[in-house]
Amino acid sequence: MSKLILIRHAESLWNKENRFTGDIDVGLSLTGVFQALSVADQIPKFTRVYTSKLFRCKMTAALLLAMSKKMFSFSPHQTEGIDITITEDSRINERDYGELKGKNKQETMEIYGKEQFLKWRRGYKDRPPGGESLYDVEIRVKDFLNNTLQPNLKDGEDVLIVAHGNSLRALVKILDSISDEDVVHLEIPLMVPRIYEMKNGAFVKL
């Protein structure tokens, strides 16, 4: 049975500073680098890797593969001597936080109030000004699941996805059949593997 391994990237520089990052391309903190290196041995074997287009995910995936002693490439044209190609896909990019990008979360809550802050941060259909809602993210993640991920799994591949808090929330919402109301309570911590098996077309969390 095929395995699906989900993992949120390691700590980024803006995670450390408690800022809304969204689709801004920031790197890993030093703590994040050590997180990725220390978690590598907890990841089951995999035959295919997807990441978002953002550097913090690509760097996390590269560190995991380096620790597993696999030769890898980000280029589909470089195949000689390569064990795994890391495929970047914008459909699993982080949610666009619009005008909140770069802002400190605590300061944002103090300016707009806790209720509005939580709606923007955790609500299902609440969009921050100029940004995406989780519902918007779910639409593109569902396309990735149906048209890319499921065919890979049906072919017997074990797939590792390194993505973001909100793109993974959207994916887990679908896989676990979480309601629009209950998804507000779903948290995806940094660098904690979430593993599923695909059995007869259904996903079972291990």
C-alpha positions in Angstrom: 0.0 0.0 0.0 1.2 3.4 -0.9 2.2 5.9 1.8 1.7 9.6 1.8 4.0 11.6 4.1 3.1 15.2 4.9 5.5 17.6 6.6 5.4 21.3 7.2 8.7 23.0 6.5 11.2 23.7 9.3 11.3 27.0 11.1 11.7 30.0 8.8 13.3 33.4 9.7 9.8 34.9 9.9 8.3 32.1 11.9 11.0 33.0 14.4 10.0 36.6 14.3 6.2 35.8 14.6 5.4 37.4 11.3 2.8 36.6 8.7 4.8 35.1 5.9 2.4 33.7 3.3 3.9 33.5 -0.2 6.9 35.7 0.7 10.0 33.7 0.0 12.1 33.7 3.2 14.8 31.2 4.2 15.1 28.9 7.2 16.5 30.0 10.5 19.5 28.2 12.0 17.0 26.4 14.3 15.1 25.3 11.3 18.1 23.8 9.7 18.8 21.7 12.8 15.1 20.8 13.0 15.2 19.3 9.5 18.4 17.4 10.1 17.1 16.0 13.4 13.8 14.8 12.0 15.1 13.1 8.8 15.4 9.7 10.5 11.6 9.8 11.4 10.5 10.0 7.7 9.5 6.6 6.1 11.0 5.7 2.8 9.6 7.5 -0.2 10.0 7.4 -4.0 8.7 10.8 -5.0 8.9 14.3 -3.4 6.8 17.4 -4.0 7.5 20.8 -2.5 6.0 24.3 -2.9 7.8 26.8 -5.0 9.1 28.6 -1.9 12.6 28.3 -0.6 11.8 27.3 3.0 10.1 24.1 1.7 12.8 23.4 -0.9 15.5 23.7 1.6 13.7 21.5 4.1 13.3 18.8 1.4 16.9 19.1 0.4 18.1 18.7 4.0 15.9 15.6 4.5 17.2 14.0 1.3 20.8 14.8 2.2 20.4 13.1 5.5 18.9 10.1 3.8 22.0 9.9 1.6 19.9 10.2 -1.6 21.2 12.0 -4.6 18.6 14.5 -5.7 17.9 17.3 -8.2 15.4 20.0 -8.7 15.7 19.7 -12.4 13.7 17.1 -14.4 16.4 17.3 -17.1 19.1 16.1 -14.7 18.6 12.3 -14.3 22.1 10.7 -14.4 23.1 9.6 -11.0 20.0 11.0 -9.4 17.8 8.9 -7.0 14.9 11.4 -6.7 13.8 14.6 -8.4 12.2 17.2 -6.2 9.2 18.5 -8.0 8.0 22.1 -7.2 4.3 22.8 -7.4 2.7 26.2 -6.8 -0.7 24.5 -6.0 0.8 23.7 -2.5 2.2 27.1 -2.0 1.4 28.9 1.3 -1.7 31.0 1.5 -1.4 34.6 0.3 -1.9 36.8 3.3 -2.3 39.9 1.3 -1.8 43.1 3.2 -0.9 41.1 6.4 2.3 39.8 4.8 5.4 40.8 6.8 3.4 42.1 9.8 4.0 40.9 13.3 1.1 38.7 14.4 0.9 40.1 18.0 0.9 43.7 16.7 -1.8 42.8 14.1 -4.0 41.4 16.8 -3.6 44.5 18.9 -4.5 46.7 16.0 -7.5 44.8 14.6 -8.7 43.0 17.8 -8.6 39.3 18.6 -11.9 38.4 16.9 -10.9 39.8 13.5 -7.4 38.5 13.8 -8.6 34.9 14.4 -11.0 35.2 11.5 -8.2 36.2 9.1 -5.8 33.6 10.5 -8.0 30.6 11.1 -11.4 31.2 9.4 -12.3 29.1 6.5 -13.8 31.7 4.1 -12.4 34.9 5.7 -9.9 36.6 3.4 -7.4 39.2 4.8 -7.3 42.3 2.6 -5.9 41.4 -0.8 -5.3 37.8 0.3 -6.6 34.3 0.1 -8.9 32.4 2.4 -8.3 28.7 3.4 -11.2 27.9 1.1 -9.3 29.5 -1.8 -6.2 27.4 -0.9 -8.4 24.2 -0.7 -9.5 24.7 -4.3 -5.9 24.6 -5.7 -4.8 21.8 -3.2 -7.8 19.7 -4.3 -6.7 20.0 -7.9 -3.2 18.9 -6.9 -4.6 15.9 -4.9 -7.0 14.7 -7.7 -4.8 15.2 -10.7 -1.2 14.7 -9.5 -1.0 13.1 -6.1 -3.7 10.3 -6.3 -2.4 9.0 -9.7 1.1 8.7 -8.2 -0.2 6.8 -5.2 -2.3 4.5 -7.4 0.9 3.7 -9.3 2.4 2.4 -6.0 4.6 5.4 -5.2 5.3 6.5 -1.7 5.1 10.3 -1.7 6.7 12.9 0.6 5.1 16.4 0.5 6.9 19.3 2.1 4.5 22.2 2.2 3.1 24.9 4.5 0.7 25.3 7.5 -2.3 26.3 5.4 -1.7 24.3 2.3 -1.4 21.2 4.5 -4.4 22.3 6.6 -6.4 22.3 3.4 -5.1 18.9 2.3 -5.7 17.3 5.7 -9.2 18.8 5.7 -9.9 16.8 2.6 -8.2 13.6 3.6 -9.7 13.6 7.1 -13.2 14.9 6.0 -13.0 17.8 8.5 -15.9 20.2 8.4 -15.6 23.9 7.4 -16.4 24.7 11.1 -14.0 22.3 12.7 -11.0 23.1 10.5 -10.5 26.3 12.4 -9.1 24.2 15.2 -6.6 22.2 13.0 -3.0 23.1 13.6 -0.1 21.7 11.6 3.1 22.0 13.6 6.5 22.5 12.0 8.5 19.3 11.2 6.0 16.7 12.6 5.4 14.0 10.0 1.8 13.1 9.3 1.5 9.8 7.6 -1.3 8.1 5.6 -1.8 4.9 3.7 -3.9 4.7 0.6 -6.2 1.6 0.9 -8.7 0.9 -1.9 -8.7 4.6 -2.9 -9.2 5.9 0.7 -6.7 7.5 3.0 -6.1 6.0 6.4 -4.0 8.0 8.9 -1.3 5.9 10.6 
